[in-house]
Amino acid sequence: MTSRELIRWSALHERRARAGWWTSRFVIAIVAGGAIAAWVGWRASVSMASASHTWLAATVVAFAVAFLRVPFHLYWRADASLLAQLPIEGGPLFDAALVRCVRASLATTLATIIGAAPFASTSIELAARHAALALALGLGAALFIPAIATWAASLVALGQRDDRVQRVRAAAGLAQTPEPPSSALLGALPGFGATVLLTGSFLLTTWLTGGTPVVPAAIVLGSIAGASVLAIVAIRASAPRVMGSILRDVSALDRQRLASLEIRPPTTIERAIAHLLGEAALPYRKDVRLVRRRYPMAFALGALAFLVLVIVAISQPDDPGPWLTATFAGSAAYGIVLAGRLQRPPIELHRLSSTLPITAAARARAKLAWLVGWWTIFVALPGVVAAVRQPDIGPSLLLLAGATGAVIVAGLLGGRGR
Amino acid sequence: MVTTASVDGLTIHYGKRVAVDHLSFELAGGEIALLLGPNGAGKSTTLAAMAGAIVASSGKITVAGEDFATAPRAARRKVGFADQPPALYEFFTVLEHVGFVAEARGADLAAAEAVLAQLGLTKIAHRPCRELSFGMRQRVGLAAALVGPIELALLDETLNGLDPHASRAARATLRATAERGAAILMSTHLLGVAERMCDRILIMDKGKLVADHRGDEVKTLLAQGPSAVEDLYVSLIADEGPT
């Protein structure tokens, strides 16, 4: 099967999986871009710097999500093991995966460029600067991060079988028997790559509003674009050899990793919450364990939100609005998604639950307790601290209250829907 | 014998289609009953309704004196249901899954460990459910159905896909459960396996009960030869394809 044929099949599957035109990623990108533009336009009434910071905060959040999604476009896919079994060369497998990454990146880039549109009413040059950064990050999401993620996966999938590696290990007096490959690389290397790209964006904060940056913009943007193209060319050359193994071994490794699920006892906080829940304690303890295993990202993103809020609280920036808004809104959006996930397999099996002596009200209360607990620890508590440390407390607290209300309503509606 | 489960005038509609049509029967404690019928006869719907997974359009279901309409929670505590396919928490280990169901029914982890041991599943107790093969999933579903102080076990095609050792362990566990006083109602198409342990044979067609053989009738039937139940089934049910 050629790359073109596989891409056609892949696109057909994605179209079939879509609920309707309104879930098309480009429709979502246009809507999201409109929302960013509205926010930027509103902040532009305060100052151009505030509008630019707002755009940068939204762009960083959007591309952070895009970077996180790259391994899921490449190999953490439901069809990975099936594709690996079929007689398809590594080249077409990689090309189809890369097309998915490019399409996803185009959508994110489009949203952020639309978001920069309000700058054009003041200065075409400022709008172009923001668009240039969006394009550079788009190249990173489309080419650089996929190249890094593929490289990481090839190290994990092939590294342990490589004779040269074994010889080096033997010479160094390390274990003679191959150890299970460290799947930490799968997240660590793309995470490192994403950090490099986002750090580059922060270096251009001054340049975006017409100032002189620490490092010339041409160097930063050129480095991102150049590194993206070089990385993808290099990794494409080795793709025919490694992509089949990556799909097979990484999906197998995923199962292997899950086979040794960390069986950790509930934390003190979880035990304390369970203690308060009465009849809902049992489903709560079940949900806690399952969410920890199925959606570890909830804790990673929660920790990120916590960190941003702590930094805002300590550093007390001149214009904390964009950072607080992006963090509260982003966390609330993820919390609303989580509220839906809590109601679906593998967290909730309604058919099984309906045959057990646990009331629907208790199940709903358990899920609401988890959601509120997560929100309180990662967002609400540090959010209150960050808000009260700013000169203008009111708007920040109001925003936090609104986001908290949205998450609680999502939790309540999720429980009532069943 | 004491009546453990009673189904009285059970009717279930799926839109305009009547899946179960005024079905009535009783099950006694210690009884192992076989529920037979063609695909689409309403067997799974009946079992799901008796487990409380489906709300009946009309009729009454009682388990150990508890009415599903008035005391659903008390009734559910006494019913174990092995669905098809088995509903398992994929990110739980086998022991965690069965332990959760046990705790929901008021039993402890030791009960879960005991039923896993009876079914020969101790070795896979710490494996995630999502790793299990078809037959293993069937066995874990059976373990979850039987764990705790149940008085009625409902098994929907649960004996399918088991290897000979697993099948033998499952039959022994079901027999032990029945000897403890619980009633067992299972649907299956594996007549040979089920014939070896059943006390009663119920046959459904188009949502209605068309035959109910018990006690000596079953013994007489089984004594007629290895294909007697199949012959009875074929004589009662016209081959019209799926309904």
Interface residues (C-beta under 8 A of the other chain):
Chain A: R255 L258 A259 L261 I263 L282 K286 R289 L290 R293 R294 P345 P346 L349 R351 L352 S354 T355 L356 P357 I358 T359
Chain B: A51 G52 A53 R73 A74 R76 R77 V79 F81 D83 A87 L88 Y89 E90 F91 F92 T93 E96 F100 V101 E103 A104 R105 G106 H126 R127 P128 R130 E131 A144
